[in-house]
Amino acid sequence: LMEPVTLLPMQPLLTVLMDLAEEWAVAWAWAEEWAWDGAEDLAEVDEGGKFYD
């Protein structure tokens, strides 16, 4: 009888943690890509003296 009681509160928490982990993974991938784009943009600025998008 105790098992369902302890499992019930854990289920939403687990779901929330999974959602957070997924969002973090997406945010990390985006930040990594943005950092690479930024580095490439900086390299282009250094080379040409102008900013190309």
Secondary structure as a PSIPRED ss2 file (coil, helix, strand):
# PSIPRED VFORMAT (PSIPRED V4.0)

   1 L C   1.000  0.000  0.000
   2 M H   0.000  1.000  0.000
   3 E H   0.000  1.000  0.000
   4 P H   0.000  1.000  0.000
   5 V H   0.000  1.000  0.000
   6 T H   0.000  1.000  0.000
   7 L H   0.000  1.000  0.000
   8 L H   0.000  1.000  0.000
   9 P H   0.000  1.000  0.000
  10 M H   0.000  1.000  0.000
  11 Q H   0.000  1.000  0.000
  12 P H   0.000  1.000  0.000
  13 L H   0.000  1.000  0.000
  14 L H   0.000  1.000  0.000
  15 T H   0.000  1.000  0.000
  16 V H   0.000  1.000  0.000
  17 L H   0.000  1.000  0.000
  18 M H   0.000  1.000  0.000
  19 D H   0.000  1.000  0.000
  20 L H   0.000  1.000  0.000
  21 A H   0.000  1.000  0.000
  22 E H   0.000  1.000  0.000
  23 E H   0.000  1.000  0.000
  24 W H   0.000  1.000  0.000
  25 A H   0.000  1.000  0.000
  26 V H   0.000  1.000  0.000
  27 A H   0.000  1.000  0.000
  28 W H   0.000  1.000  0.000
  29 A H   0.000  1.000  0.000
  30 W H   0.000  1.000  0.000
  31 A H   0.000  1.000  0.000
  32 E H   0.000  1.000  0.000
  33 E H   0.000  1.000  0.000
  34 W H   0.000  1.000  0.000
  35 A H   0.000  1.000  0.000
  36 W H   0.000  1.000  0.000
  37 D H   0.000  1.000  0.000
  38 G H   0.000  1.000  0.000
  39 A H   0.000  1.000  0.000
  40 E H   0.000  1.000  0.000
  41 D H   0.000  1.000  0.000
  42 L H   0.000  1.000  0.000
  43 A H   0.000  1.000  0.000
  44 E H   0.000  1.000  0.000
  45 V H   0.000  1.000  0.000
  46 D H   0.000  1.000  0.000
  47 E H   0.000  1.000  0.000
  48 G H   0.000  1.000  0.000
  49 G C   1.000  0.000  0.000
  50 K C   1.000  0.000  0.000
  51 F C   1.000  0.000  0.000
  52 Y C   1.000  0.000  0.000
  53 D C   1.000  0.000  0.000
